Amino acid sequence: MVDARFRLAELTGDAGDPRGAADLYEAVGLDCVEFYGPYRPRVLDAYEHMARRIAAPS
């Protein structure tokens, strides 16, 4: 399920909505923190992708 949400966020960003993608990555990250704990690789991946989408030029 997490992989599907990562893919949805990626497709959202690729479709031209970086803010929407960042929001989706943030939601995945928060859910992963709750499920896995704060320092797991999936959590860090979600926040890294979120930061990349926020920093991406429009």
N, C-alpha and C positions, 0 to 999 in steps of 0.2 A: 504494500500500500504506500509506503514511503517513497519507493521508486517511482510510482505513478504520479505522486504529487510533485516530485522533483521534475519529472518530465513535463507535466502541465505547466509548471513555472517556467521551464526552459522554452517551451513552445510559445507561451504568452510573451516572453521577452523577444523572441525571434520574430513574432508577429508585429512588433513595433510598440509594445507597451512595457517599457522597462520598469515603470513605477508599479504596475500591476504584478509583474514578475517578482519584484522586490518584496511586495506585500505577501505573495504566496510563499516565497522562500522564508520570510520571517515567521509565517504561521507554521510551516513545516519545522523550522528550528525550535520554536516554542514547544510544539508537540513532542519533538524528539528529546528536548531537555526533560520534559515531564516523564517520558517513557524510559529513556536510556540513561539520563544523568547529564550534567552540564559539559563534560569534557570528552564526550565520545566523538569519533570521527564524523559521523553523520550530522551531528549538531554543528560542528565547526564547518563542514562543507556547506550546510544551509546558510550559515551566516556569511561565509566567504562569497557565495554566489549572490546573496542579497547585496553585499557591499559592491560587488562588481557591477550589478545592474544599476545601483544608485549612481556610481561613478561614471557609467558609460555615457558618452556624449549623445545628446538627443538627435 
